[in-house]
Amino acid sequence: MHRLANAHTPYALLFATVLDPSLPACLPANAKHGYDAGYRQLVDQHTHMLLREEALPYVRVTSSDASKALAI
């Protein structure tokens, strides 16, 4: 994950969406894998922790309309 984050450092702007557990996951009707809310939460936490640890500047984008509008 550290290498993945550092690979994006040449970009001037990174967006990191923040998981909103109240929103359903958008899985295709023919998805061949299950849904794991706990795993989804862990990935979200780890991603934001990694961005902070690597001191990579990024914009947090939440599910609020105001946050999405600012990201656009």
Backbone bond lengths (Angstrom), bond angles and torsions (degrees), N, CA, C in turn:
res aa  C-N    CA-C-N  psi(-1)  N-CA   C-N-CA  omega(-1)  CA-C   N-CA-C  phi
1 M - - - 1.446 - - 1.532 110.31 -
2 H 1.329 116.85 -36.93 1.466 118.80 179.75 1.529 110.53 -62.14
3 R 1.332 116.68 -42.70 1.463 119.63 178.95 1.528 111.21 -64.34
4 L 1.320 116.02 -38.18 1.463 120.02 178.36 1.529 110.71 -62.90
5 A 1.320 116.25 -44.58 1.469 119.72 179.59 1.524 110.75 -65.16
6 N 1.308 116.89 -44.34 1.463 119.79 -179.03 1.524 112.16 -67.84
7 A 1.311 117.92 -25.48 1.463 120.87 178.30 1.522 111.01 -65.56
8 H 1.323 116.27 -20.63 1.462 120.18 -178.20 1.523 112.88 -97.98
9 T 1.326 117.78 5.07 1.463 119.89 -178.67 1.519 113.94 -65.81
10 P 1.346 121.00 -24.52 1.465 118.05 177.38 1.532 113.49 -65.93
11 Y 1.325 117.04 -18.90 1.463 119.62 -179.54 1.528 110.29 -73.79
12 A 1.303 116.30 142.74 1.461 121.02 -179.57 1.525 111.99 -76.53
13 L 1.332 116.44 -20.45 1.457 119.68 -175.12 1.519 110.46 -144.84
14 L 1.327 115.85 126.14 1.462 121.72 175.44 1.523 108.52 -117.15
15 F 1.314 115.97 137.43 1.455 121.95 173.33 1.519 108.18 -109.01
16 A 1.314 116.91 137.49 1.455 121.61 175.43 1.526 107.40 -128.83
17 T 1.316 115.19 112.35 1.457 118.64 179.14 1.524 109.72 -72.19
18 V 1.315 115.87 148.04 1.451 122.61 179.33 1.519 107.60 -105.23
19 L 1.301 116.27 126.98 1.461 121.36 -178.32 1.532 110.89 -62.21
20 D 1.301 115.47 132.50 1.457 122.04 172.31 1.524 106.12 -113.55
21 P 1.347 117.14 100.20 1.461 119.85 -175.55 1.526 114.15 -63.05
22 S 1.327 116.99 -14.34 1.464 118.93 179.07 1.529 111.70 -78.32
23 L 1.330 116.73 -15.30 1.465 120.19 178.29 1.529 109.46 -91.58
24 P 1.318 117.12 140.34 1.467 119.29 179.73 1.527 111.23 -72.81
25 A 1.309 114.87 151.11 1.471 119.84 174.28 1.525 107.66 -72.46
26 C 1.297 116.04 142.08 1.467 121.18 -179.94 1.522 108.83 -95.00
27 L 1.301 116.05 90.07 1.457 121.07 179.14 1.518 109.61 -102.22
28 P 1.318 116.85 140.30 1.467 118.45 176.96 1.527 110.42 -64.87
29 A 1.309 116.14 153.11 1.468 121.47 -178.57 1.524 111.72 -58.34
30 N 1.330 117.33 -30.94 1.465 120.65 -178.09 1.529 112.43 -99.59
31 A 1.341 117.69 24.68 1.468 121.12 -179.35 1.526 110.34 -58.92
32 K 1.318 115.74 135.32 1.459 120.84 -177.72 1.528 112.07 -99.51
33 H 1.316 116.77 7.17 1.458 120.13 179.30 1.515 109.46 -126.86
34 G 1.305 115.42 160.62 1.458 120.17 179.96 1.510 111.86 -84.13
35 Y 1.291 116.16 -179.49 1.458 123.14 -179.85 1.515 108.23 -113.58
36 D 1.315 117.11 129.23 1.457 121.75 -178.68 1.528 108.65 -126.90
37 A 1.317 116.48 100.10 1.469 121.57 -177.30 1.523 111.36 -62.69
38 G 1.315 117.62 -36.72 1.463 120.98 179.52 1.516 111.80 -64.03
39 Y 1.320 115.92 -43.71 1.469 120.75 178.29 1.528 110.38 -63.33
40 R 1.303 115.88 -42.63 1.472 121.53 179.29 1.533 110.39 -58.66
41 Q 1.330 117.07 -42.38 1.467 122.59 179.05 1.529 110.76 -66.06
42 L 1.333 116.95 -43.05 1.465 120.65 179.10 1.522 112.11 -62.90
43 V 1.319 117.43 -40.51 1.472 121.00 178.42 1.524 109.81 -62.85
44 D 1.319 117.16 -43.06 1.458 121.30 179.09 1.527 110.63 -60.85
45 Q 1.315 117.09 -48.58 1.464 121.28 -179.21 1.528 111.13 -62.61
46 H 1.318 116.36 -45.56 1.461 120.50 -177.74 1.528 111.35 -65.23
47 T 1.309 117.08 -40.33 1.465 120.65 179.87 1.522 111.23 -60.78
48 H 1.316 117.65 -47.43 1.465 120.66 -179.02 1.525 111.35 -69.10
49 M 1.333 117.32 -35.41 1.458 120.81 176.56 1.532 110.15 -63.77
50 L 1.309 116.66 -42.56 1.461 121.61 179.71 1.529 111.09 -63.46
51 L 1.310 117.15 -44.02 1.465 120.34 178.58 1.528 110.89 -60.52
52 R 1.325 116.98 -39.36 1.469 120.28 177.82 1.527 110.78 -68.63
53 E 1.332 117.47 -45.50 1.468 121.65 -179.42 1.523 111.71 -59.13
54 E 1.312 116.79 -40.36 1.459 121.06 -178.71 1.527 112.17 -83.34
55 A 1.328 116.04 -1.24 1.469 122.42 -179.86 1.526 111.62 54.55
56 L 1.327 115.48 39.10 1.460 120.30 177.73 1.530 108.58 -87.67
57 P 1.311 116.98 126.59 1.461 118.33 178.15 1.532 109.95 -70.29
58 Y 1.303 115.73 132.74 1.460 120.28 179.54 1.514 109.99 -151.94
59 V 1.303 114.96 161.52 1.459 122.21 178.97 1.522 107.80 -107.56
60 R 1.331 115.99 122.85 1.464 120.78 176.11 1.522 108.02 -78.90
61 V 1.311 116.13 129.08 1.468 121.24 178.56 1.527 107.82 -117.70
62 T 1.319 115.19 114.65 1.457 120.47 178.89 1.526 109.58 -94.48
63 S 1.305 115.94 -178.38 1.460 120.25 -179.19 1.525 112.80 -83.63
64 S 1.329 117.10 -0.76 1.474 118.72 179.75 1.527 109.98 -70.65
65 D 1.302 115.64 149.34 1.464 120.48 179.24 1.525 111.39 -60.27
66 A 1.333 116.58 -39.40 1.470 120.19 -179.22 1.523 111.10 -64.00
67 S 1.328 117.23 -42.80 1.458 120.78 -179.91 1.523 111.26 -65.61
68 K 1.325 116.19 -42.98 1.475 119.50 178.57 1.524 110.90 -64.22
69 A 1.323 117.18 -38.89 1.465 120.47 179.36 1.523 110.92 -65.21
70 L 1.324 117.33 -39.60 1.459 120.37 178.18 1.528 111.54 -65.52
71 A 1.316 116.12 -34.19 1.470 120.19 -179.83 1.518 111.55 -68.94
72 I 1.321 115.82 -29.40 1.463 119.39 -179.56 1.495 108.15 -79.28
